[in-house]
Amino acid sequence: MMTIITRVKLKAGSTEQWDRVMRERVEAARGASGWVSAQLLRGVDEDLERAIVGVWESKDAWAAWHHDDAFQETRDQLSRVEDRAQESVWFEVVEDVD
């Protein structure tokens, strides 16, 4: 399993829209091949900061999801309300403790 953590900073006044669209994206991703789980995080000290923790069977499965129409539609909506480019870091899951 692979985990990708993506951080993003939003434009002022856009948090509700971004949160709504990202929830729609996660719901669409549930049906994607190789999807395992996701967490959507809001910054504690910075209300405009968000992070997405995505768990996938492989980087290839994650990459394939990026060609899905549902992903592309939400990408366009999200990019309009993001203040800076997303920063992503990959991790290999060593142990999954429930």
Secondary structure, 3 states (H helix, E strand, C coil): CEEEEEEEEECCCCHHHHHHHHHHHHHHHCCCCCEEEEEEEECCCCCCEEEEEEEECCHHHHHHHCCCHHHHHHHHHHHCCECCCCEEEEEECCCCCC
